[in-house]
């Protein structure tokens, strides 16, 4: 009976580790925290890769979380846009997506803005739920100080 429990435990661990290895992951270079002066442009890049070469990244989304931990997906607008590219090396496909801020405002600040922290989420082809995510911050320095 004890041998059977050990076998099942090992089997479950093996399944989870195989699933983990096949997932799309956010990889280096990781998105860096942004510190920029108000009204300036800034950008941050997130890179996703399938670790096994069999799973291919399909998309990366950028989001903000508010104080209530609700997500708000960032969409292209007057103040921001996205660029992307893919890179293949051997069997591995990497997806690079860059979030461009045209003109930062205090509302974009992770600490003082209307919304909260930023993150990028990577999705594999065929998956509707993200497989990996990584957070970063945006610090906007006011260009005018009032005393």
QUIHUFEN-V659352 format. One record per backbone hydrogen bond with DSSP energy under -1.0 kcal/mol. CO is the residue of the C=O (numbers start at 1). NH is the residue of the N-H. If there is no record, write none. Layout:
CO & NH
CO & NH
This chain:
1 & 5
2 & 6
3 & 7
4 & 8
5 & 9
6 & 10
7 & 11
8 & 12
9 & 13
10 & 14
11 & 15
12 & 16
13 & 17
14 & 18
15 & 19
16 & 20
17 & 21
18 & 22
23 & 51
25 & 49
34 & 139
36 & 141
37 & 40
40 & 104
42 & 101
44 & 99
46 & 97
47 & 27
48 & 95
49 & 25
56 & 125
59 & 123
61 & 121
62 & 74
63 & 119
64 & 72
66 & 69
70 & 66
72 & 64
79 & 102
80 & 77
81 & 100
83 & 98
85 & 96
87 & 94
89 & 92
92 & 89
94 & 87
95 & 48
96 & 85
97 & 46
98 & 83
99 & 44
100 & 81
101 & 42
104 & 39
105 & 108
106 & 109
109 & 113
117 & 65
118 & 136
119 & 63
120 & 134
121 & 61
122 & 131
122 & 132
123 & 58
123 & 59
124 & 127
132 & 122
134 & 120
136 & 118
137 & 34
138 & 110
139 & 36
141 & 38
